[in-house]
């Protein structure tokens, strides 16, 4: 299991809503094979860009938060910037699609900074 922070309904505002800068959230489930397959890629992106920008959200124990975020399928990757959702990646992306999406999101932030 990763060392990435786990966001919950109780910690969402503190960990995402009030943080300046980019935050990625991996919404996952232990029975979701695509989620488990993409976990190593997500964790390597966290190592590359800084683990404080990458969080995990266990859908099974945070159903109300998932509903509030309009997460309808797993895996879902959310990108927040300055507490506001800017983009999401859903379905079953390949590892390369996840890498490209995170890299593009990070470079957008660098351009606007």
C-alpha positions in Angstrom: 0.0 0.0 0.0 1.2 3.5 -0.7 2.2 6.3 1.6 -0.1 8.7 -0.1 -2.6 10.6 2.1 -6.1 9.3 2.3 -8.8 11.9 1.9 -12.2 11.3 3.6 -15.4 13.3 3.9 -14.1 14.6 7.2 -10.7 15.7 5.9 -11.7 16.8 2.3 -12.0 20.6 3.1 -8.7 20.6 4.9 -6.8 18.4 2.5 -8.3 19.7 -0.8 -10.6 22.6 -0.4 -8.3 25.0 1.5 -5.0 24.0 -0.2 -3.4 26.2 -2.9 -1.9 24.5 -5.8 -2.6 21.3 -7.7 -4.1 18.3 -6.0 -4.8 14.9 -7.7 -7.2 12.4 -6.1 -7.3 8.7 -7.1 -10.9 7.5 -6.3 -10.5 3.8 -6.1 -11.9 0.5 -4.7 -10.1 -2.7 -3.6 -12.3 -4.8 -5.9 -11.6 -2.6 -8.9 -9.0 -4.3 -11.1 -8.3 -1.2 -13.2 -7.8 0.8 -10.0 -5.3 -1.7 -8.7 -3.5 -1.9 -12.1 -3.1 1.9 -12.2 -2.0 2.3 -8.6 1.8 1.8 -9.3 1.6 4.4 -12.0 -0.2 6.9 -9.8 2.3 6.3 -7.0 5.3 6.9 -9.4 3.7 10.2 -10.5 3.4 11.1 -6.8 7.1 10.4 -6.3 8.0 12.5 -9.3 5.8 15.5 -8.6 5.6 15.4 -4.8 3.4 13.2 -2.7 1.7 16.2 -1.1 0.0 16.8 -4.4 -1.5 13.2 -4.7 -4.2 11.8 -2.5 -6.3 8.6 -2.5 -10.0 8.3 -1.8 -11.5 4.9 -1.0 -14.9 5.0 -2.6 -16.4 2.2 -0.5 -16.0 4.0 2.8 -16.7 7.5 1.4 -19.9 7.1 -0.6 -21.4 10.5 0.3 -18.3 12.3 -0.7 -18.2 10.4 -3.9 -21.8 11.3 -4.6 -21.0 15.0 -3.8 -18.1 14.9 -6.2 -20.3 13.2 -8.9 -18.1 10.1 -9.1 -20.1 7.5 -11.0 -17.5 4.9 -11.9 -14.1 3.6 -10.8 -11.4 4.5 -11.4 -11.8 8.2 -11.4 -9.0 10.6 -11.1 -9.8 14.2 -10.0 -7.6 17.3 -10.5 -8.2 20.2 -8.2 -6.4 23.5 -8.3 -6.7 26.0 -5.4 -9.6 24.0 -4.0 -11.7 23.9 -7.3 -12.1 20.9 -9.5 -10.5 21.6 -12.9 -10.6 18.2 -14.6 -11.2 14.5 -14.3 -10.2 11.3 -15.9 -12.7 8.4 -15.8 -13.2 5.0 -17.2 -10.3 2.7 -17.7 -7.4 4.8 -18.9 -4.1 3.2 -19.8 -1.1 3.9 -17.6 0.2 6.2 -20.4 -3.1 8.1 -20.6 -2.9 8.7 -16.8 0.7 9.9 -17.1 -0.1 12.2 -20.0 -3.2 13.6 -18.2 -1.2 14.4 -15.0 1.7 15.8 -16.9 -0.6 18.0 -19.0 -2.4 19.2 -15.8 0.9 20.0 -14.1 2.3 21.9 -17.1 -1.0 23.9 -17.3 -0.4 24.9 -13.7 3.2 25.9 -14.4 2.0 28.1 -17.4 -0.6 29.9 -15.3 1.7 30.4 -12.3 
